[in-house]
Amino acid sequence: MEPIIRVDHLTHTYSAGTPFERSAVQDMSLDVMPGEFLGVIGHTGSGKSTLIQHLNGLLKPTAGHIYLNGQDIWAKPREIRQVRFRVGLVFQYPEYQLFEETARADIAFGPRNMGLGEEEIDRRVRDAAAFVGLEEALLDRSPFELSGGQKRRVAIAGVIAMEPEVLILDEPTAGLDPAGRELILRQIRAYHASRGTTVILVSHSMEEIARNVDRIAVLHRAGVYMTGTPAEVFARAEELERIGLDVPQVTKVALALRRRGVAVDGAVYTVEALERALLALKGGGEGC
Amino acid sequence: MLKDITLGQYFPGDTPIHRLDPRTKLLCLILFIVALFCAKWFVSYALVLALLLVAIVVSGVKLKALTKGLRTVYIIVAFTAVMNLFFTPGQAVSQLPVLNHITWEGVRTAAFMVARIVMLIMGSFLLTYTTSPIALTNALDRLLSPLKKLHFPVHELTLMMSLALRFIPTLIEETDKIMSAQKARGADFESGNILRRAKALVPILVPLFVGAFRRADELATAMESRCYHGGEGRTALHVLRYRPADYAALAAFVLLVAAVIVLRRFGL
């Protein structure tokens, strides 16, 4: 299968030619497959934000190429806006970008920029609002009157309403309480499952990534350190800890059990999986 | 991009110029400007230029960085030069049409004017490149403190200045972020007539203002929770103290002004 997005030897240098020059991304290559749920993880300064801003053409590569469906997105620089409609990017703390008088108008901003008709815009706004669980009544309120979690969902709906082929979310749960976090993640999962859209989730929380994605790309020092399924990546837990990344707590428990001679699978990364593994060891018992 | 704005940019370093007391640097700049405006003839200009060059070399600031700051005023410089070139009365350079309006006096005045503006700007940029904004406002606070006796709100003024300076980079970064976020939703800032472009700014300005007010509110709370109650009885973390190097620098610039004034007497 052809990748939907191909990152080919991407390098990006900020402030070239000044004392502040630094490469945020250095010779990075990565393939994103159609319909997959990819997690991008890495700590601050690993190049996550710079990478994703290249995927929709907000940043121009210093060197290297970005291909969308096999086409170099910078082949026609005048049509870069079309790329932004096809690759939707939700920034960190997206609620700070709300500006319209009503939530409805704000969600409609993207579709309106696409030049769609009023009926189509209205349908998309209602669909997007339903996807993120916003009630109809809230849509006519000012976005500044809504709660933090609701604002966040309005902002995410604003990108979903463009119905992009690829949806990228940069730390969509940052600053939310656990319930709000789980709610947003559940909605993103449901969106991915029902639409079959490619979703890229950027996070530094291992737990969040582990529970949601099909494949993980670990970024470290401006490059891709490893990629693989969660099981493959967490099997290398010691390496992750060495580069300063955390592993999910259950994986830590599983690793500690292994060190004490309990033969559980070291790549366990959800509570349910650990439970199954422990029950299997007990000899298929009925549970605790 | 917005990040290329050089206004008030500071390049950290550890040169004798960086280490000078910010008050010294501020006073030296004032003296430098006085000398520049008193200078009348080549000899004086050469003196001023020589001191400026010494300061630039010692500071380790690249000449390229300084000329980059000039880019914003090219038009003013060119305008001044052309005006002086054509409208100074005196002996014509040539009898040819158009050129007969240019006088030798005009050429000289234009050259001096350009030299003056360029040196003025380079000197000011040298100050902001080698002095952090906080140090500068501190210096201003101390230099203006005698005015407190006249009930002039020096502390409030310098506090406002340092807050404004502190938040310029934050606001620029925020603007960059909001622009990116709106561009990601297909906002178009580059095409259309003036009215459309002005309308395109709404999605940037509204979140920017909302953010600025939110930040001001948070800052006020943070300051109050650390018992800020105005400048009364406040002590400084870094107490400014003149060192021998400061006296030397001040002496050099006082001498420069004196020399230029004396030379002016002799028409040099």
Interface residues (C-beta under 8 A of the other chain):
Chain A: S15 T18 P19 Q53 N56 L58 R81 R84 F85 G88 L89 F91 P94 Y96 Q97 L98 F99 F109 G110 N113 M114 F144 G158 V159 M162
Chain B: K3 F11 A65 K177 I178 S180 A181 Q182 K183 A184 R185 G186 A187 D188 V202 P203 V206 P207 V210 G211
